[in-house]
Each structure stands twice: as C-alpha cells, then as structure tokens.
C-alpha cells in the first residue's frame, strides 16, 4: 500500500499536535523534586565503586 501526499500530511499534522501536547504538558505540570528516600534507593542499587561491571 502506497502512502499518498494526504497520508503524509495527516501524519505530519498528528506528529506536530502530539509534540505540542507533550510540550504543553511539560510546561504546565511541575517536575517532582528528588527526595531523600529516592536517593537512598538509588544508592542501594548503585554499582560498587571500582568493581567490575556486568557488561565488561
């Protein structure tokens, strides 16, 4: 099935609308700050310093 110019234009318009909605939500909703409990979880799952890494 070949795409026509109308199909390409409608996909482009949809992409622009979705991008605009994403940017609008990003600007409208505040980012949740990182708290101490989240930092504790990150440090608990962190790789040990100087140790071998799993992907080596």
Secondary structure as UniProt FT lines:
FT   HELIX           5..28
FT   HELIX           36..45
FT   TURN            49..50
FT   TURN            54..55
//
